């Protein structure tokens, strides 16, 4: 019998145009839909600086018995084919999004010093009525050196909300590190393309590939 597990996925548009960022949003919605159908908890973290509707990247956290299975099914390159909603006369219709699994080692390497964290509690609940939460169960955690924060009001208990908020804070830092890794991969591929197609600074013709002496 499967046990509950956590799985993280980086969804990124790489260096793609705005259409690829829209594809990121659509991929997030599809994965969330499948996660809910499988009874998994879905959480998507986007960059703090992302004020646009279409994020360039996001970190998905899947929690539940079949989290690994769903993550495996989505890992790889996703091609979204449709006309551009931003450039009506643009001929290109294929937009690509990368979905990369985040390994346990990469997630486990992230350490947050408790001395750097400010933990606040607040009253969480709906607009009112008999089901409103009247205890200070909501939790907000701020990383003091950077000002990055996360909060949770999803759970009834303060203890559970503290854990969820901490997980979300870790996810924000993990997203930053994964974005940098993705940029490094893109830069590597870009340099490789430049190596193949770029203008040579020197040209040697007719030389044999023999062992250097």
C-alpha positions as CSV (number, residue, x, y, z in Angstrom):
1,X,0.0,0.0,0.0
2,X,1.3,3.4,-0.9
3,X,2.1,5.9,1.8
4,X,1.8,9.7,1.7
5,X,4.7,11.4,0.1
6,X,5.9,14.8,-1.1
7,X,7.1,15.6,-4.6
8,X,8.3,18.9,-6.0
9,X,8.2,19.9,-9.7
10,X,9.7,23.0,-11.3
11,X,7.5,24.3,-14.2
12,X,9.4,26.8,-16.3
13,X,9.1,28.7,-19.6
14,X,12.9,29.0,-19.8
15,X,13.7,31.8,-22.2
16,X,10.4,31.5,-24.0
17,X,8.1,34.4,-24.9
18,X,4.9,35.4,-23.1
19,X,3.0,32.6,-24.9
20,X,5.2,30.1,-23.0
21,X,4.5,31.8,-19.7
22,X,0.8,31.5,-20.5
23,X,1.5,27.8,-21.2
24,X,3.0,27.6,-17.7
25,X,-0.2,28.8,-16.2
26,X,-2.3,26.3,-18.2
27,X,0.0,23.4,-17.2
28,X,-0.4,24.4,-13.5
29,X,-4.1,24.3,-13.9
30,X,-4.0,20.8,-15.6
31,X,-1.7,19.4,-13.0
32,X,-3.9,20.8,-10.2
33,X,-7.0,19.3,-11.8
34,X,-5.4,15.8,-12.0
35,X,-4.0,16.1,-8.4
36,X,-7.5,16.9,-7.0
37,X,-8.9,13.9,-8.9
38,X,-6.3,11.7,-7.4
39,X,-6.9,13.1,-3.9
40,X,-3.6,14.8,-3.7
41,X,-2.8,18.2,-2.1
42,X,-1.6,20.7,-4.7
43,X,0.4,23.8,-3.9
44,X,2.0,26.2,-6.5
45,X,4.6,28.7,-5.5
46,X,5.4,31.5,-7.9
47,X,8.3,34.1,-7.7
48,X,7.6,37.0,-5.3
49,X,8.4,39.5,-8.1
50,X,5.9,37.9,-10.4
51,X,3.3,40.6,-10.8
52,X,2.1,39.3,-14.1
53,X,-0.8,37.0,-14.6
54,X,1.4,34.5,-16.4
55,X,4.4,33.4,-14.3
56,X,7.7,32.5,-16.0
57,X,8.1,29.6,-13.6
58,X,6.5,27.9,-10.6
59,X,7.3,25.3,-8.0
60,X,4.6,22.7,-7.5
61,X,4.4,20.6,-4.3
62,X,2.3,17.5,-4.5
63,X,1.4,15.6,-1.3
64,X,-0.4,12.3,-1.1
65,X,0.0,8.5,-1.8
66,X,0.4,8.9,-5.6
67,X,2.4,12.1,-5.7
68,X,5.4,10.4,-7.2
69,X,3.3,8.8,-9.9
70,X,1.7,12.1,-11.0
71,X,5.0,13.9,-10.9
72,X,6.6,11.2,-13.1
73,X,3.7,11.4,-15.6
74,X,4.4,15.2,-16.1
75,X,8.2,15.3,-16.0
76,X,9.7,16.3,-19.3
77,X,8.9,18.8,-22.0
78,X,5.3,19.8,-22.5
79,X,4.2,21.2,-25.9
80,X,1.1,23.4,-26.0
81,X,-0.2,24.0,-29.5
82,X,-2.5,26.9,-30.0
83,X,-2.6,30.3,-31.7
84,X,-1.0,33.2,-29.8
85,X,-3.6,35.1,-27.8
86,X,-1.2,38.1,-27.8
87,X,-0.1,38.2,-31.4
88,X,-3.1,37.2,-33.6
89,X,-1.3,37.1,-36.9
90,X,1.8,35.3,-35.5
91,X,2.3,32.0,-37.4
92,X,4.0,30.0,-34.6
93,X,1.6,27.8,-32.7
94,X,3.9,25.5,-30.7
95,X,4.9,26.6,-27.2
96,X,7.2,24.6,-24.9
97,X,7.3,24.3,-21.1
98,X,9.8,22.3,-19.1
99,X,8.7,20.2,-16.1
100,X,11.6,19.1,-13.9
101,X,11.4,17.0,-10.8
102,X,13.2,18.4,-7.8
103,X,15.2,15.6,-6.1
104,X,15.0,14.9,-2.4
105,X,18.7,15.9,-2.1
106,X,18.1,19.3,-3.7
107,X,15.1,19.9,-1.3
108,X,17.0,18.5,1.7
109,X,20.0,20.7,1.1
110,X,17.9,23.8,1.9
111,X,18.4,24.8,5.5
112,X,16.7,27.7,7.3
113,X,18.2,28.8,10.6
114,X,15.4,29.0,13.2
115,X,17.1,32.2,14.6
116,X,16.4,33.9,11.2
117,X,12.7,33.2,11.4
118,X,10.0,35.4,12.9
119,X,6.8,33.5,13.5
120,X,3.5,35.3,14.0
121,X,0.0,34.0,14.7
122,X,-3.3,35.6,13.8
123,X,-6.9,34.9,13.8
124,X,-7.9,32.8,10.7
125,X,-11.4,32.1,9.4
126,X,-14.1,33.0,7.0
127,X,-16.3,36.1,6.8
128,X,-18.2,35.1,10.0
129,X,-20.9,32.8,11.3
130,X,-20.7,29.8,13.4
131,X,-17.9,28.2,11.5
132,X,-15.5,31.1,11.8
133,X,-12.3,30.2,13.5
134,X,-12.0,32.3,16.7
135,X,-8.5,31.1,17.7
136,X,-5.2,32.4,16.6
137,X,-4.5,29.5,14.3
138,X,-3.2,31.3,11.3
139,X,0.6,31.4,11.0
140,X,2.9,33.7,9.1
141,X,6.7,33.0,9.0
142,X,9.2,35.6,7.8
143,X,12.8,35.0,6.9
144,X,14.4,38.1,8.5
145,X,17.6,38.3,6.4
146,X,15.7,38.4,3.1
147,X,12.2,39.5,4.1
148,X,10.6,36.5,2.3
149,X,7.5,35.3,4.0
150,X,4.8,32.7,3.8
151,X,1.6,32.0,5.7
152,X,-1.1,29.4,6.1
153,X,-4.7,29.4,7.3
154,X,-5.6,26.1,5.6
155,X,-5.6,24.0,8.7
156,X,-7.6,24.2,11.9
157,X,-4.6,23.8,14.3
158,X,-1.8,26.3,14.7
159,X,0.7,23.5,14.7
160,X,-0.3,22.3,11.3
161,X,-0.5,25.8,9.9
162,X,3.0,26.4,11.2
163,X,4.3,23.4,9.3
164,X,2.5,24.3,6.1
165,X,3.8,27.9,6.3
166,X,7.3,26.6,6.8
167,X,7.0,24.3,3.9
168,X,5.8,27.2,1.7
169,X,8.6,29.4,2.9
170,X,11.1,26.6,2.0
171,X,9.4,26.3,-1.4
172,X,10.0,30.0,-2.1
173,X,13.7,29.6,-1.6
174,X,13.7,26.3,-3.4
175,X,12.0,28.0,-6.4
176,X,14.8,30.6,-6.5
177,X,17.5,28.0,-6.5
178,X,15.7,26.0,-9.2
179,X,15.2,29.1,-11.3
180,X,18.9,29.7,-11.2
181,X,19.6,26.1,-12.1
182,X,17.2,26.4,-15.0
183,X,18.9,29.7,-16.1
184,X,22.3,27.9,-16.0
185,X,20.9,25.1,-18.1
186,X,19.5,27.6,-20.6
187,X,22.8,29.5,-20.7
188,X,24.7,26.2,-21.2
189,X,22.4,25.3,-24.1
190,X,22.6,28.8,-25.6
191,X,26.4,28.7,-25.5
192,X,26.3,25.3,-27.1
193,X,24.2,26.6,-29.9
194,X,26.6,29.6,-30.3
195,X,29.5,27.1,-30.4
196,X,27.7,25.2,-33.3
197,X,26.5,28.2,-35.2
198,X,28.7,31.1,-34.1
199,X,31.3,32.9,-36.1
200,X,34.8,31.2,-35.6
201,X,37.6,33.4,-34.6
202,X,40.1,31.1,-36.2
203,X,39.6,28.5,-39.0
204,X,41.8,25.4,-39.7
205,X,41.2,23.6,-43.0
206,X,42.7,20.2,-43.9
207,X,44.2,19.5,-40.5
208,X,43.8,15.9,-39.3
209,X,42.4,15.0,-35.9
210,X,45.5,13.1,-34.8
211,X,46.7,12.8,-31.2
212,X,48.5,16.0,-30.1
213,X,52.2,15.6,-29.6
